[in-house]
Amino acid sequence: MSNGNYFNEKSTSRFDFGVYRNKTAKKAGSNMLTIATRPSEEQQYSVGTTTISMSIREAQALQNFLNESLSSDSVDV
């Protein structure tokens, strides 16, 4: 991508994830991660939808937290 934009989405049965980056834009909201619940009336977790949006910096802090918390040394299975 020569214009510096990046867009990626991943979906699971319960969630939609999206990463949106624009290396040239300095506007708030131009570089963000979203996590949205997918509606499902058959499961107890999600009826309707909710979306969480965060900056890439906040997403990187979340990533570090998850990496530390979910490492094989810290999780008893």
Buried (B, 14 or more C-beta within 10 A) or exposed (E): EEEEEEEEEEEEEEEBEBBBBBEEEEEEEBBBBBBBBBEBEEEEEBEEEEEEBBBBEEBEEBEEEEEEEEEEEEEEE
